[in-house]
Amino acid sequence: LLGEALVAAARAPEGLERLAAAAQAARRHPRALAALARARAKAGDPGHARAVLDELLDKHGRTSGAPIVAPALVASVLVALGAEPEPWLARACGDPTLVLLRIAGSMER
């Protein structure tokens, strides 16, 4: 959350650095990747945000045998990118991770 807060406070370089380090330390955990992708999108770097989203989906949701990524995490990145999250939101019904959308949205104020 600190990295995302720094990005929201117009301290994008510092926030992105912290989020990248956190994602690495967390062994590219889905929540850490989603946070990094959201921050990249909010910092005006949609290309890198989409690359991180692709990594998230490849490692945690698209390859056979990979665990399924929480749909709310994908939706939160799509919202940050200004893309259509509806298909992922439909899958997220009942997903406790859905609360992240509210938390991520509150960081913009």
C-alpha positions as CSV (number, residue, x, y, z in Angstrom):
1,L,0.0,0.0,0.0
2,L,2.9,2.4,0.7
3,G,4.1,2.2,-2.9
4,E,0.6,2.9,-4.3
5,A,0.1,5.7,-1.8
6,L,3.4,7.3,-3.0
7,V,2.3,7.0,-6.7
8,A,-1.1,8.6,-5.7
9,A,0.8,11.4,-4.0
10,A,2.7,12.3,-7.2
11,R,5.9,10.5,-6.0
12,A,5.7,7.9,-8.7
13,P,9.4,7.0,-9.1
14,E,9.7,6.3,-5.4
15,G,6.4,4.4,-5.2
16,L,7.2,2.3,-8.3
17,E,10.6,1.4,-6.9
18,R,9.1,0.2,-3.7
19,L,6.4,-1.8,-5.5
20,A,8.9,-3.4,-7.8
21,A,11.1,-4.4,-4.8
22,A,8.1,-5.7,-2.9
23,A,7.0,-7.8,-5.9
24,Q,10.5,-9.3,-6.2
25,A,10.7,-9.9,-2.4
26,A,7.2,-11.6,-2.6
27,R,8.4,-13.9,-5.4
28,R,6.1,-12.2,-7.9
29,H,3.0,-13.0,-5.8
30,P,-0.3,-12.1,-7.6
31,R,-1.2,-9.3,-5.2
32,A,2.2,-7.7,-5.5
33,L,2.1,-7.9,-9.3
34,A,-1.4,-6.4,-9.3
35,A,-0.3,-3.6,-7.1
36,L,2.7,-2.9,-9.3
37,A,0.6,-3.0,-12.5
38,R,-2.1,-0.6,-11.0
39,A,0.6,1.8,-9.9
40,R,2.3,1.7,-13.4
41,A,-1.1,2.5,-15.0
42,K,-1.8,5.4,-12.6
43,A,1.8,6.7,-13.1
44,G,1.0,7.0,-16.9
45,D,2.9,3.9,-18.0
46,P,0.2,1.7,-19.5
47,G,2.7,-0.4,-21.6
48,H,4.6,-1.6,-18.5
49,A,1.3,-2.0,-16.6
50,R,0.0,-4.3,-19.4
51,A,3.3,-6.2,-19.3
52,V,3.0,-6.8,-15.6
53,L,-0.7,-7.8,-16.1
54,D,0.4,-10.3,-18.7
55,E,3.0,-11.7,-16.3
56,L,0.3,-12.0,-13.6
57,L,-2.0,-13.9,-16.0
58,D,0.8,-16.1,-17.4
59,K,2.2,-17.1,-14.1
60,H,-1.0,-17.4,-12.2
61,G,-3.9,-17.9,-14.5
62,R,-3.4,-18.8,-18.1
63,T,-0.9,-21.6,-18.1
64,S,-2.1,-25.2,-17.5
65,G,-1.5,-26.3,-14.0
66,A,-1.1,-22.7,-12.7
67,P,-3.2,-21.5,-9.9
68,I,-6.1,-19.3,-10.9
69,V,-5.6,-15.6,-10.2
70,A,-8.2,-13.8,-8.2
71,P,-10.5,-12.1,-10.7
72,A,-10.7,-9.0,-8.6
73,L,-7.0,-8.5,-8.9
74,V,-7.2,-8.5,-12.7
75,A,-10.2,-6.2,-12.6
76,S,-8.4,-3.8,-10.4
77,V,-5.6,-3.5,-12.9
78,L,-8.0,-3.1,-15.8
79,V,-9.8,-0.3,-13.9
80,A,-6.5,1.5,-13.4
81,L,-5.8,1.1,-17.1
82,G,-9.2,2.5,-18.0
83,A,-10.1,-0.8,-19.7
84,E,-13.3,-2.8,-19.4
85,P,-13.3,-4.9,-16.2
86,E,-16.8,-6.4,-16.6
87,P,-15.9,-10.0,-17.6
88,W,-13.5,-10.2,-14.6
89,L,-15.9,-8.5,-12.2
90,A,-18.6,-11.1,-13.1
91,R,-16.1,-13.8,-12.2
92,A,-15.2,-12.0,-9.0
93,C,-18.7,-12.3,-7.4
94,G,-18.0,-13.8,-4.0
95,D,-14.3,-13.3,-4.3
96,P,-13.0,-11.7,-1.0
97,T,-10.3,-9.9,-3.0
98,L,-13.0,-7.7,-4.5
99,V,-12.6,-5.3,-1.6
100,L,-9.2,-4.4,-3.2
101,L,-11.1,-2.4,-5.9
102,R,-12.6,-0.2,-3.2
103,I,-9.2,0.2,-1.5
104,A,-7.4,1.0,-4.7
105,G,-10.1,3.5,-5.6
106,S,-9.8,5.3,-2.3
107,M,-6.1,5.9,-2.9
108,E,-7.0,8.4,-5.7
109,R,-8.5,10.9,-3.3
